[in-house]
Amino acid sequence: MKKLANKSAQIRVIEVFLASFIIAFAFSFANIMTGLPTSPKYEETELEKVGYNTLYDLDKMGLLSRFIYNEEWTNLTAALRVLLPYDVYFNLTIYYLNGTKVNHPPIFYGDPQAFSDSKYVASITYGLVNCPSRVNATYYRAIYEPRTIILQLVRR
């Protein structure tokens, strides 16, 4: 009788190992199948979030208004290259309130052909209202010269 109980216990241990293996396999298969969605709408929305957050961060630090109102295009390009992911190309255009372009040399990174060839280009419009300037040691003067910033992003 003792030998029969031993064999039954051994079979139970084998059953537990097999059940554990099947459960682990099911979880790993489910994890592989539920990856991130690769729809174009998801990609475009994600790029829009990245672009808006980048412009917002530059504005919050006070750099965006400084770069734009002082026309420091190389500094603006360098800041965007640092803050955006390395595989994202950008094209930035700045307009006065009447619709004329502010930046005559184009501000971009990457291959300009990528914007016309890509099916999914994210476009972000950001408004910049004023730039405070220092009058003297204690007083600031706000300049009301709104700018419209259009940032286009595409993944390579």
Secondary structure, DSSP 8 states (H G I E B T S, - for coil): -HHHHHHHHHHHHHHHHHHHHHHHHHHHHHHHHT-----HHHHHHHHHHHHHHHHHHHHHTTHHHHHHHTT-HHHHHHHHHHHS-TTEEEEEEEE-TTS-BS-SS-EEES-THHHHH-S--EEEEEEEEEEEEESSSS-EEEEEEEEEEEEEEEE-
